[in-house]
Amino acid sequence: MLSVFVDGDEARRTRTIHTVRYVLEPPAPRARPVRADEVAEQGTVPVDRVGRIIEGVLRRLDEPETPDLREIGGDQARWNELLASLSGGVLDQRYRE
């Protein structure tokens, strides 16, 4: 799940929530897995409802994992660092080398 500030909301009273999923294609022998990312917007809500909305979306998706929470506070440099740290990473332990 990804919760982002809404453009034009200088008071930062609303957030847009997205689900971020990836699919791994099983690799051929001695090849790296192929990762396909999917981002879907779920809606825009007041900040005080973000936690409750995310919990509800996760419950409906029947996701057994605990979300990985990262706060960047709207800082572009921290966002870039986060993207760089996650870029191309395989989160599924079965495919880690």
For each residue, the residues with C-beta under 8 A, 3 or more apart:
1: 17 18 19 20 54 57 58 67
2: 17 18 19 20 39
3: 15 16 17 18 50 54
4: 15 16 18
5: 9 12 14 15 16 74
6: 9 14 15 16 44
7:
8:
9: 5 6 12 13 14
10:
11:
12: 5 9 47 74
13: 9 46 47
14: 5 6 9 44 45 46 47
15: 3 4 5 6 44 45 46 47 50
16: 3 4 5 6 41 43 44
17: 1 2 3 41 42 43 44 45 50 53 54 57
18: 1 2 3 4 39 40 41 42
19: 1 2 39 40 42 57 61
20: 1 2 37 38 39
21: 37 38 40
22: 35 36 37 38 91
23: 35 36 38
24: 33 34 35 90 92 95
25: 33 34 35 36
26: 33
27: 31 32 33 34 95
28: 31
29:
30:
31: 27 28
32: 27
33: 24 25 26 27 90 95
34: 24 25 27
35: 22 23 24 25 88 90
36: 22 23 25
37: 20 21 22
38: 20 21 22 23
39: 2 18 19 20
40: 18 19 21
41: 16 17 18
42: 17 18 19 53 57
43: 16 17 53
44: 6 14 15 16 17
45: 14 15 17 49 50 53
46: 13 14 15 49 50
47: 12 13 14 15 50
48:
49: 45 46 52 53
50: 3 15 17 45 46 47 53 54
51: 54 55
52: 49 55 56
53: 17 42 43 45 49 50 56 57
54: 1 3 17 50 51 57 58 67
55: 51 52 58 59
56: 52 53 59 60
57: 1 17 19 42 53 54 60 61
58: 1 54 55 61 63 67
59: 55 56 62
60: 56 57
61: 19 57 58
62: 59
63: 58
64:
65:
66:
67: 1 54 58
68:
69:
70: 82
71:
72: 75 78 79 82
73: 78
74: 5 12
75: 72 78 79
76: 79 80
77: 80 81
78: 72 73 75 81 82
79: 72 75 76 82 83
80: 76 77 83 84
81: 77 78 84 85
82: 70 72 78 79 85 86
83: 79 80 86 87
84: 80 81 87
85: 81 82 89
86: 82 83 89
87: 83 84
88: 35
89: 85 86
90: 24 33 35 95 96
91: 22
92: 24 95 96
93: 96
94:
95: 24 27 33 90 92
96: 90 92 93
97:
